[in-house]
């Protein structure tokens, strides 16, 4: 098995095990966090960029990004 393909499988399995779900429409992995008894929601998104790097975004449900970091070395 190609090492890049094997790494991709490992990353996707890891994301699934951490509660992320793949969102086909946006082509990213997402999980939802809630605070204040469910009154506030935050989306944590993991996505692979066109250059093959992985990034994590924290955003509001309406898409406003308030945190972003490259996680390529920390994932998988």
DRENPA-3360 file (N, C-alpha, C; in nm, 2 decimals, always signed):
BEGIN
1 = XXXXXXXX = +0.08/-0.12/+0.00/+0.00/+0.00/+0.00/+0.09/+0.12/+0.00 ~ +0.06/+0.22/-0.08/+0.13/+0.35/-0.09/+0.12/+0.42/+0.05 ~ +0.24/+0.47/+0.09/+0.25/+0.53/+0.23/+0.16/+0.66/+0.24 ~ +0.14/+0.74/+0.13/+0.05/+0.85/+0.14/-0.09/+0.81/+0.15 ~ -0.13/+0.70/+0.08/-0.27/+0.65/+0.09/-0.29/+0.59/+0.23 ~ -0.20/+0.52/+0.29/-0.21/+0.46/+0.42/-0.22/+0.57/+0.53 ~ -0.14/+0.68/+0.51/-0.15/+0.79/+0.60/-0.29/+0.86/+0.60 ~ -0.34/+0.87/+0.48/-0.48/+0.93/+0.46/-0.58/+0.85/+0.53;
9 = XXXXXXXX = -0.57/+0.72/+0.52/-0.67/+0.62/+0.59/-0.65/+0.64/+0.74 ~ -0.53/+0.65/+0.79/-0.51/+0.67/+0.93/-0.57/+0.80/+0.98 ~ -0.55/+0.91/+0.91/-0.60/+1.04/+0.95/-0.75/+1.03/+0.95 ~ -0.82/+0.98/+0.85/-0.96/+0.97/+0.85/-1.02/+0.89/+0.96 ~ -0.95/+0.78/+0.99/-0.99/+0.69/+1.10/-0.98/+0.77/+1.23 ~ -0.87/+0.84/+1.25/-0.85/+0.92/+1.37/-0.96/+1.02/+1.39 ~ -0.99/+1.10/+1.28/-1.09/+1.20/+1.29/-1.22/+1.14/+1.33 ~ -1.26/+1.03/+1.27/-1.38/+0.96/+1.30/-1.39/+0.92/+1.45;
17 = XXXXXXXX = -1.27/+0.87/+1.50/-1.27/+0.82/+1.64/-1.28/+0.94/+1.73 ~ -1.24/+1.06/+1.69/-1.25/+1.18/+1.77/-1.39/+1.25/+1.76 ~ -1.48/+1.19/+1.69/-1.62/+1.25/+1.68/-1.64/+1.34/+1.56 ~ -1.55/+1.35/+1.47/-1.57/+1.42/+1.35/-1.66/+1.34/+1.25 ~ -1.73/+1.42/+1.17/-1.81/+1.35/+1.06/-1.77/+1.43/+0.93 ~ -1.77/+1.35/+0.83/-1.73/+1.41/+0.70/-1.86/+1.48/+0.64 ~ -1.84/+1.60/+0.60/-1.95/+1.68/+0.54/-1.92/+1.69/+0.39 ~ -1.99/+1.62/+0.32/-1.97/+1.61/+0.17/-1.99/+1.74/+0.10;
25 = XXXXXXXX = -2.09/+1.82/+0.14/-2.11/+1.95/+0.08/-1.99/+2.04/+0.08 ~ -1.92/+2.05/+0.20/-1.81/+2.14/+0.21/-1.67/+2.07/+0.20 ~ -1.68/+1.93/+0.19/-1.55/+1.85/+0.17/-1.46/+1.88/+0.29 ~ -1.52/+1.87/+0.41/-1.43/+1.88/+0.53/-1.49/+1.79/+0.64 ~ -1.41/+1.77/+0.75/-1.45/+1.70/+0.86/-1.49/+1.80/+0.97 ~ -1.60/+1.77/+1.04/-1.65/+1.87/+1.14/-1.71/+1.80/+1.26 ~ -1.69/+1.87/+1.37/-1.76/+1.83/+1.50/-1.81/+1.95/+1.56 ~ -1.91/+1.94/+1.64/-1.98/+2.06/+1.70/-1.95/+2.06/+1.85;
33 = XXXXXXXX = -1.92/+2.18/+1.90/-1.91/+2.20/+2.05/-2.02/+2.29/+2.09 ~ -2.07/+2.27/+2.21/-2.17/+2.36/+2.26/-2.13/+2.41/+2.40 ~ -2.17/+2.53/+2.44/-2.14/+2.58/+2.57/-2.27/+2.65/+2.62 ~ -2.26/+2.69/+2.75/-2.37/+2.76/+2.81/-2.50/+2.68/+2.80 ~ -2.50/+2.56/+2.83/-2.62/+2.47/+2.83/-2.67/+2.46/+2.69 ~ -2.59/+2.46/+2.59/-2.63/+2.44/+2.45/-2.67/+2.57/+2.38 ~ -2.66/+2.69/+2.45/-2.70/+2.81/+2.39/-2.60/+2.86/+2.28 ~ -2.47/+2.83/+2.30/-2.37/+2.87/+2.20/-2.31/+2.75/+2.14;
41 = XXXXXXXX = -2.29/+2.76/+2.00/-2.23/+2.65/+1.93/-2.11/+2.69/+1.85 ~ -2.01/+2.60/+1.85/-1.89/+2.63/+1.77/-1.86/+2.51/+1.69 ~ -1.82/+2.53/+1.56/-1.78/+2.42/+1.48/-1.63/+2.41/+1.47 ~ -1.58/+2.28/+1.49/-1.44/+2.26/+1.48/-1.42/+2.18/+1.35 ~ -1.35/+2.24/+1.25/-1.34/+2.18/+1.12/-1.19/+2.14/+1.09 ~ -1.17/+2.02/+1.04/-1.04/+1.97/+0.99/-1.06/+1.96/+0.84 ~ -0.97/+2.03/+0.76/-0.98/+2.02/+0.62/-0.84/+2.01/+0.56 ~ -0.84/+1.94/+0.45/-0.72/+1.92/+0.37/-0.71/+2.02/+0.26;
49 = XXXXXXXX = -0.61/+2.10/+0.25/-0.60/+2.21/+0.15/-0.55/+2.15/+0.02 ~ -0.56/+2.23/-0.09/-0.52/+2.18/-0.22/-0.37/+2.14/-0.22 ~ -0.29/+2.19/-0.14/-0.15/+2.15/-0.13/-0.12/+2.03/-0.04 ~ -0.23/+1.97/+0.01/-0.21/+1.84/+0.08/-0.19/+1.86/+0.23 ~ -0.19/+1.99/+0.28/-0.18/+2.01/+0.42/-0.31/+2.01/+0.49 ~ -0.31/+1.97/+0.62/-0.43/+1.97/+0.70/-0.43/+2.10/+0.79 ~ -0.55/+2.16/+0.80/-0.57/+2.27/+0.89/-0.69/+2.25/+0.98 ~ -0.69/+2.32/+1.09/-0.80/+2.31/+1.18/-0.86/+2.45/+1.19;
57 = XXXXXXXX = -0.99/+2.47/+1.18/-1.06/+2.59/+1.19/-1.16/+2.58/+1.30 ~ -1.18/+2.69/+1.37/-1.29/+2.70/+1.47/-1.37/+2.82/+1.41 ~ -1.50/+2.79/+1.40/-1.59/+2.89/+1.34/-1.73/+2.88/+1.41 ~ -1.80/+2.99/+1.39/-1.94/+3.00/+1.43/-2.03/+2.92/+1.33 ~ -2.15/+2.88/+1.37/-2.23/+2.80/+1.27/-2.26/+2.88/+1.14 ~ -2.25/+3.01/+1.14/-2.27/+3.09/+1.02/-2.15/+3.10/+0.94 ~ -2.04/+3.04/+0.98/-1.92/+3.04/+0.90/-1.81/+3.14/+0.93 ~ -1.82/+3.22/+1.04/-1.72/+3.31/+1.07/-1.61/+3.24/+1.14;
65 = XXXXXXXX = -1.49/+3.24/+1.08/-1.37/+3.18/+1.14/-1.30/+3.27/+1.24 ~ -1.28/+3.21/+1.36/-1.22/+3.29/+1.46/-1.08/+3.23/+1.51 ~ -1.05/+3.11/+1.46/-0.92/+3.05/+1.49/-0.88/+2.96/+1.38 ~ -0.76/+2.96/+1.34/-0.71/+2.87/+1.24/-0.57/+2.83/+1.27 ~ -0.53/+2.70/+1.24/-0.39/+2.66/+1.26/-0.36/+2.54/+1.16 ~ -0.24/+2.53/+1.12/-0.19/+2.42/+1.04/-0.17/+2.30/+1.14 ~ -0.22/+2.18/+1.11/-0.21/+2.07/+1.20/-0.15/+1.95/+1.13 ~ -0.09/+1.97/+1.02/-0.04/+1.86/+0.94/+0.05/+1.77/+1.02;
73 = XXXX = +0.14/+1.82/+1.10/+0.24/+1.74/+1.18/+0.17/+1.68/+1.31 ~ +0.06/+1.74/+1.35/+0.00/+1.69/+1.48/-0.11/+1.59/+1.45 ~ -0.15/+1.57/+1.33/-0.26/+1.47/+1.30/-0.20/+1.35/+1.24 ~ -0.25/+1.24/+1.29/-0.21/+1.11/+1.23/-0.09/+1.05/+1.27;
% end
